[in-house]
Amino acid sequence: MIKWIEFEDQPWFPSYFRTMQTDFIGWLVHLVGLYQPVALIVENALGKLKVKSIVDLCSGNGLAIVSAIKDVPEDKLTVVYLSDKYPSFTVPENVRVKWMAGPVDVLKAETLPTGLRTIFNAYHHFSEEQAQVLLDVNAKEGLLICEILEPTFFI
């Protein structure tokens, strides 16, 4: 398997193009309701963990998690914190959705609020070593990884 380099992960990649890409992917995901079936899984995880908050890791523009929680009742989920290494702040904040300020390193959980951790289509951005750190640091809070797309080429 060949793993492609994703230009938008590189610090030198222009933020304007990164935002355009994440906005397009987020719009498409939201349009087709790709993550809506996850709402029940999220609701059950919140109940099992006895928490009413989510910390979405690697949110991109935030549309994936916003789409996924649309049908989760407000009495079961009060706030979703969006975080990203290169936040685009596309999704507007409201009573239920809050952006964490500035770049967030998801490999250092001490800087993150408590709550169910989620990752929507971003796990593939991490090397094997980074993925292990991400799991070690975040799984104790409860971690839901939804990985549908992966930029790979099989030969």
C-alpha positions in Angstrom: 0.0 0.0 0.0 1.3 3.4 -0.9 0.3 6.3 1.3 0.0 9.6 -0.5 1.3 12.8 1.0 -1.5 15.2 1.7 -0.3 18.7 0.8 -2.8 20.3 3.2 -1.0 18.7 6.1 2.2 20.6 5.4 2.8 23.8 7.2 3.9 25.5 4.0 0.6 24.8 2.2 -1.4 28.1 1.8 -4.2 28.3 4.3 -6.5 29.7 1.7 -6.3 26.4 -0.3 -6.5 24.3 2.9 -9.7 26.1 3.8 -11.1 25.6 0.3 -10.4 21.9 0.5 -11.8 21.3 4.0 -14.9 23.5 3.1 -15.6 21.4 0.0 -15.2 18.1 1.8 -17.3 19.3 4.7 -20.0 20.6 2.4 -20.1 17.3 0.5 -20.2 15.2 3.7 -23.0 17.5 5.1 -24.9 17.4 1.8 -25.1 13.6 1.6 -25.5 13.1 5.4 -22.5 10.8 5.4 -22.1 10.9 9.2 -25.8 11.1 10.3 -25.9 7.3 11.0 -23.3 7.9 13.7 -25.7 10.0 15.8 -27.0 7.0 17.7 -23.4 5.7 18.4 -22.5 9.2 19.7 -25.6 9.3 21.9 -24.9 5.8 23.3 -21.2 6.7 23.9 -22.1 9.9 25.8 -24.5 7.9 28.0 -22.0 5.2 28.8 -19.3 7.7 29.6 -21.8 9.9 31.6 -20.7 13.1 29.8 -22.5 15.7 27.8 -19.7 17.1 25.9 -17.6 16.2 22.8 -14.1 17.3 21.9 -13.8 16.8 18.2 -10.2 16.3 17.2 -8.9 17.4 13.8 -12.3 19.1 13.0 -11.2 20.6 9.7 -14.1 23.0 9.2 -16.4 21.2 11.7 -19.1 20.1 9.3 -18.5 16.4 9.8 -19.2 16.5 13.6 -22.0 19.0 13.2 -23.7 16.7 10.7 -23.2 13.7 13.0 -24.7 15.3 16.1 -27.7 16.9 14.4 -30.1 14.3 15.7 -28.5 13.9 19.2 -30.9 15.5 21.7 -29.7 18.6 23.5 -30.3 17.1 26.9 -27.8 14.4 26.0 -25.2 16.7 24.4 -24.7 20.2 25.6 -21.5 21.3 23.9 -19.1 20.2 21.1 -15.6 21.7 21.1 -14.0 21.9 17.6 -10.2 21.6 17.4 -7.7 21.5 14.6 -4.1 22.1 13.8 -5.1 24.5 11.1 -8.6 25.7 12.2 -10.7 27.3 9.5 -13.5 28.4 11.8 -16.0 27.9 8.9 -18.8 26.5 11.1 -20.2 29.4 13.2 -20.2 29.0 16.9 -23.6 28.7 18.7 -24.8 27.5 22.1 -23.8 24.0 21.3 -20.7 24.4 19.1 -17.5 26.1 20.2 -14.2 26.5 18.5 -11.0 26.1 20.5 -8.7 29.0 20.0 -5.7 28.6 17.7 -3.9 25.5 16.6 -4.6 22.4 18.8 -2.1 19.5 19.1 -4.3 16.5 19.7 -1.2 14.5 20.8 -1.2 16.6 24.0 -4.5 16.0 25.7 -3.7 18.1 28.8 -4.7 21.2 26.7 -8.1 19.8 25.8 -11.4 19.9 27.8 -12.9 16.7 29.1 -15.5 14.8 27.0 -16.0 12.1 24.4 -13.2 12.5 21.9 -14.1 12.1 18.2 -12.2 12.1 15.0 -14.0 12.2 11.6 -11.9 11.2 8.6 -8.6 12.5 10.0 -7.0 9.4 11.6 -5.2 8.6 8.4 -3.2 11.9 8.7 -1.1 10.3 11.5 1.9 8.1 11.2 1.8 4.8 13.1 3.8 6.3 15.9 1.6 9.4 16.1 -1.5 7.3 15.9 -0.3 5.3 18.9 0.4 8.5 20.9 -3.1 9.8 19.9 -4.7 6.7 21.2 -2.7 6.6 24.4 -3.4 10.3 25.1 -7.1 10.4 24.1 -8.7 7.0 24.5 -9.0 7.3 28.3 -11.6 10.0 27.7 -13.5 7.7 25.3 -12.6 7.9 21.6 -14.8 7.5 18.6 -12.9 7.3 15.2 -14.9 7.4 12.0 -12.6 6.9 9.1 -14.4 6.6 5.8 -12.0 8.0 3.2 -8.3 7.3 3.1 -5.9 8.6 0.5 -4.1 5.3 -0.3 -3.3 3.4 -3.4 -3.2 -0.4 -3.3 -0.8 -2.4 -5.5 
